[in-house]
Amino acid sequence: MYDLHHICESADAWAKLFETPEYLESVVAHNCCSEVDTYVALLIALDYHGHAADLMDQHIEADSCRDRHPNADQVILKPATF
């Protein structure tokens, strides 16, 4: 049986890790574009759009890969709309 409360608390705890610069930098440094896209989608689904925008922005800046993220502008520039 799944404990939905525990699942939600764990998901929030994971999302809040992106508030620490070291964790954000580590994710940016050690993940490819498709993995970052997955993290961004999860963060948006958990209502952490600001963290998703920061991750996408730093990833694109570090890897110079804007062309691989067609929805990057929507993620970065419109955090209040999600």
Secondary structure, 3 states (H helix, E strand, C coil): CCCHHHHHHHHHHHHHHHHCHHHHHHHHHHCCHHHHHHHHHHHHHCCCHHHHHHHHHHHHHHHCCHHHCCCHHHHHHCHHHC
